[in-house]
Amino acid sequence: MKNLALHWKILIGMLLGVAFALLMVQFSWGSDFIKDWIKPFGKMFINALKLIAVPLILASLIKGVSDLKDISKLSKMGGKTIATYIVTTVFAVSIGLVVVNVIKPGKSISEETRAELLENYKEDASKSKEAALKQKDSGPLQALQDLIPDNIISAAGNNRNMLQIIVFAVFFGIGLILIPADKSKPVKDFFDGFNEVILKLIDLIMLAAPVGVFALLATLVAESPSLDLFQALLWYAFSVVLGLAIMIGFYVLIVKIFTKKSPSFFFKGISPAQLLAFSTSSSAATLPVTMERVEEHLGVEEEVASFVLPIGATINMDGTSLYQAVAAVFIAQTFGMDLSLGAQLGIIVTATLASIGSAAVPGAGMVMLVIVLGQAGIPEAGLALIFAIDRPLDMCRTTVNVTGDAAVSMIIANSFGKLREPIVKNWDDNYPKK
């Protein structure tokens, strides 16, 4: 077990949790035993994820914004790159919302199961209803007004205020850029180190994931032993994968439109990076291979690739954003919550901004999902529904993240006349001979 990969340990924890709960519910005292002695470990794991959310946003966003070096000297390439990444991310979140609202994976759960879930998580649900009523009574510009906190310490004390934290982090990062380098260096060095510490804490939290998943799934089965819940989970996974497939098609389309390159050319150039992204679930770990494939096989000049791709690995998380949108609405559907258009637009904004601060490492997407759920007023306990199959979906969405980075780099390079003939020409790969 010691040398087993983490995703296999999580899968084993999931299966053991389900089997343990099915066994225990056969006894009259089994459900109470799980509630008293197993459920707390799941709660502690969820709390650990929520605990790290605010520090992760602060560290990642401040570092990401301050890494832009000099805002006054940002070239047209920088503005165009960031704008393109934001557009593709908004499109990804929108695709996720459309897919999950059409398929409605959470609606396949019976009213009896839904009632049990609401009863089990009634504290979270009641808080969500109170927040929804408060939002309903607010003015038309309340959402805009709420972006600016009057007290950052107070805002950081509640995950529902995550947009305020994001705005502060971006604002702080811009301030670091605008002051002299000798003054900003100590602060920037602090947040660079702080970011590394937070990433290591995520690694440590994820080591407890098998135990957390065991407890969450055992509790879920014991409190709602229903097959339709697991059928809904399969529909949820299908919704995520379908949305990701649509995004891959979108990348191929925009590459074809803006660079005139064929889908076969694009896929044969980037496929090794896609496979590595799928196996590692890390855009950061895949970055060296992505850069090599984009420069040598897709024809993007180094000047563009070395600028666009590292930024993409930091802020372009289209697959992660799409997954967060689908997951948030699925959990809301499971709990019988009807999200208004305004709430879903809020998910687009939150998921887009949260993806900018999402670390390019395995497991960070789940932490960011806590932010999206909290902002939308959806019970964070609903993470128990999806965590078991998060790892294979993480592999898929990281593949989309890397594919998006490559597509945008080609588009940016072409717009500046920096897209040339590939260095490596594989004539047997349908590359046109001259």
N, C-alpha and C positions, 0 to 999 in steps of 0.2 A: 504493500500500500504506500510505503514511503516514497518510492520512485514513480508512482502513478501520477499522470498528468491531472491538473486540478479539475478540468472539465469532466474527467472520468470519475473522480471522487465525488463531484457534485451529483452526477447521474446516479452513482451508487447510493449516495445519501438520499436522493429523491425516492429511489425504488425501495430502500429500506424503510423510509418514513411511511410510505404508502402501505407496505406489507405489515409493518409494526402496528399501524393504526387499525388495519383490517382485522388483525389478530386480537388487539385489545378491545375492540368494540363488541367482541363476542362475549365478554364478561360484563357483568352489571357495573363493576367498579372501574372498567377500563377507560371510559371517557373522562371520568373525574381524575384518574391518574394522569392522563395526557394533559388535561387542563392545568393541573397543579404542578406537575414535575417536568413536562416536556415543552409546553407552550411558552414558558418564560424565556427559554433559550432562543426561540424564534423571535420573540419581542426584543431581546437584547441585540440580536443580529440586525433587525430592522432599525433599532435605535442607533447602532453603530454607523449604519449607512446615512441616517439622517444627521448624525453628529458631524460627519465629515463633509457634508454638502456645502455649508457656508465657507469653511476654510478653502475647499477646493475651488469654488468659484472665485474667491478673492485672489488666491495664489495664481491660478491659471490665467485669469483675465488680465490682471495687472502685469504679469510677466509677458503675456501675448501682446498687449498693447504697447508696453514699454520697449519691446524688442523691435518695434518699427523704427527705433533710433531717433529720427528727426522728422517730425510731422511737417515742418515747413519745406523740407526737401524731398518729400515723397513724390516720386515721378508719376506720370500718367499711368504707368504700368501698375504701380501699387494701388491706385484708386480703382482702376479697371479690374484688377485681380480680386480685390476685396468685394467690389460691387457684384462681380460675376458669382463669386462664392455665395454671397448672401442671397442672390436671386435663385441659384440652384437649391439652396437650403430651404427657402420659402416654398419653392415648387415641390420639394420632397415632402415637407410637412403637409402641404395641401393634398398631395397624392395619397398620403397615409390616411388623412381624414376622409377623403372621398371613398377609399377602399373600405375602411372600417364602418362607415355609415351605410354603404351599399350592402356589404355582406352581413353586418350586424352579428358578429360572433358571440357577443355576450347575451344576445336576445334568445339564444337557443336553450338557455337555462330555464328550468321550470319555475313557476311562481313559488312552489313549495321550497325549492332550494334557495331561491332569492330571499325568501322570507327568513330562512335559517341564517343566511349570510348577514342580512340586515340586523337580525337579533344578536348574532355573535359580535358584530362590529357596530352596534348601535351608537356607541359613544362617538366614534369617528363620523358616522353618518349624520348624527345630530349636529355636530360642529359644522359639517358641510352645508346642511340645510340652513343653519343660522347665517353662515357666510353668504349663501345664495340670496336669502331674504334681504340682507344688508346691501348687497350689490344691486338688487332690484330697486331699492328705494333711493339709490344714489343718482346724481345728475349725469348728463351726457359726457361731461369731461372728467368725471371722477377717475376713470382709469388712467388718464394722462396725468392728472394731479397726483395720483398715488405713486407714480414713478419716482418722484423726488421725496426722499425721506426727510423728516425734520430731526431725526436722531439716528445715526448709523448703528449705534450700539443697540438701541431698541429694535431697529429693523432686523439686525442680525440674530435677534433672539427668537424669530419666528420664521419657519421655512415658507410660510405663505407670502412673505415679503421679499421673495428671492429676486424679483425684477428690480426692486430698490437696491439690493446688493449688487446686481449686475451693473446698474447705472452708476453706482458709486465706484465700482472697480474700474470701469471704462474711464470715468472722469478722473480718477486718481492716476491711471496709466497715462492719460493725456498730459496731466500735470507733470509727470516725471519726464516726458519727452520735451516739454517746453522750458524746463529749467536747465542751467548749464550742466554739462556732463559730469564735471567734478563734484557737483552738489548731488546729482541724482544717483551716482554710482553706488554709494553705501546703501541707499534705500533699495535700489534695483538688485544689488547683490543679496540683500536680505530676502527679498521676495523670490529671487531665483532659488536660494537655499530653502526657503519656506515651501516653495513648490515641490522641490525634491523630497522634502520630509513628508508632505501630504501624499505624494505618489507612493512613497514607501508605506505609509499608514494604510493606503488602499490595499496594497499587497498583503499587509498583515491581516486586515479585515477579511479579505478574500480567502485567507487560509482557514478561516472559520466558516466559510460558505457551506461545506458539506454538512456540518453540524446544524447550521442555521436552516438549510433546506430540509434536512431530516425533521427538525422540529416544526417548521412551517407546514410541510406536507402532511405530517402526522396529525397536526392540529386541524388542518383543513378537512382531511378525510374523516376524523373523529367527529367534527362539528357539523359536517355536511357530507355524509357518505353517499354521494350521488354520482351515477355514471354520466349524467348530462353535463356535469361540471367539466369532466375530462373531455367530453366531446366538444364542448365550447372551446377548450384549450387548443384542440387540434384545429378548429376553425380560426382561432386567433393566429396560430402559427402560419396557417395558409394565407391569411390576410397580410401578414408581415412579408412573407416570401413573395407574394403576388405584387405588393407595392414595390419591393426592391427590384423585382424583374422589370417592372414598368420604368423604374429609374434608370436601369441599365439601357433599356431601349431609348430613353430620353437622351442619354449621353451619346449613344450612337447617332441619333438623329441630329443633334446639334454639331457633332464633329463633321458629319456629312454636309450639313448646310454651310458651316463657316469655314471648313478647311478642304472640302471636296474629297476627303479621304474615305475609302470604303470601310464598311464594318469589319471585313476580314483583315484588312490592313491594321485597323485599330486593335482588334482582339489578339491577333498574332503578335503584335508588338508589346502589349501590356499583360498578356496571360500569365507569364511567370510571376509577376508582381501580384496578380490577383490570387494565384494559388498560395503564395507565401502569406498574403493577408488573411486568406481563409484559414490557414493552419495556425497562424500566430495570434489572430484577433487583435493585432496591433498595427496601426498606421505608422507609428514611430519606428517600430522594428522593421517594417517593410520599406521605409523611406529610401535607404541606399539602393535597393533593387529597383524601386520605382523610378528613381532619378536615372539610373543606368539604362533602363528600358526606354524611358521617354526621350533621353538624349540620343541614344545610339540606334534605336529601332523605330521611333516615331518621328525623329527628325527635329526635335525642339532644341534650339541652341542653348548651350550651357548657361548663358547670361539670363535667360528666361527661366529655365528649369530650376536653377539654384535659388531663384527668388520665389517663384510661384509654388513649387512643391512643398518646401518647408512650411510656408504659411498655410497651405492646404492641410498638411498633417496636423496643424494646430487648430485651425478654425473651420475647416470644411468637413463636417460630419453629416453628410446628407443621409446616409443609411441609418445612422444613430437617431437623427431627428425624425425620420419617417417612422422608425420603430417606436419612439417615444409617443408620437401622436396616436398610432394604432393602439399601443398599450394603455394609454390614458383613457381613451374612449371605450376600449374593451372593458377595463375595470369599472368605469362608470356604468356601462350597460349591465355588467354583472350585478352591480348593486342597485339596479333599477333607477339610476339617475339619468334624467334627460338633460343633456348639456345644451344650453342655448347657443345661438349663433355667436353671440358675444363671447361666451366661454370658450368656444372652439377657436375663435380668432385670437383669444388670449393664449391658447395652446400654441398657435402658430408663432406668436411673438416670443413666448417663453422658450419653446423648443429651439427656435432659431438662435436666440441669444445664449441659451444654455449650451448649445452645441459648440459655440465659439470657445467656451471655457471648459469643454469636455477634454480631459486628458486622453492622449492617443495610446491608451493602454487597456488591456482586458479588464472588464468590470466597471470601468468609469461610467459607462452608459447607464448602468443601473443606479448609480449614485445620482446622476443627472435626472433620471426619471423621478426620483423623489422630489426634485425641485419642480418638475412639471406638474406632478400630482398635487403637491402642496399649493401651488399657485392657482390651480383650477378648482381647489376645494374637494378633491377626490380622496377618499381614505387611503393613506399610505399603506395600511395593512393589506390592501389589495395586491401588493407586490407578491404576496404568498401565492397568488393564482398563477403567476407567470415566471417566477424565478427558476422553476425546475427546468424549463426548456430555454432559458436565456442563453446558455453557452452556444448551442448550435446556431441560434439566431444572431448572436454576437459575431460569429464567424462569417455569416452571410452579409451582415450590414457593414463589417469592416471591409469586405471585398468591394462593396458599393462605394465606400468612402475613398478607397484608393483609386477606383475606376474614375470617380468624379474628379479627383486631383489631376489625373492624366488628361482627361478630356478638356478641362479648363486650361491646363498648360498649353495644349495644342491650339486652342482658340485664341489665347492671349498672344502666343508666339506668332500665329498667322496675322493677327491684327497689327503687329509691329514689324512684319516682314522678316521674322526670325524663325520661320518654319522652313527647313531645308530638306534635302534628300537625306534619308537615314544613312548613318555611318556603316551600319551592318546591313547588307542587302542579301536577303535570302531569296534567290530566284525561284526556288521550289515552293516558296510560301505565297505564290500568286502575286509577287511583287512585279510590276510591269517593267519589262526589259526595254532598254532604249536601242 
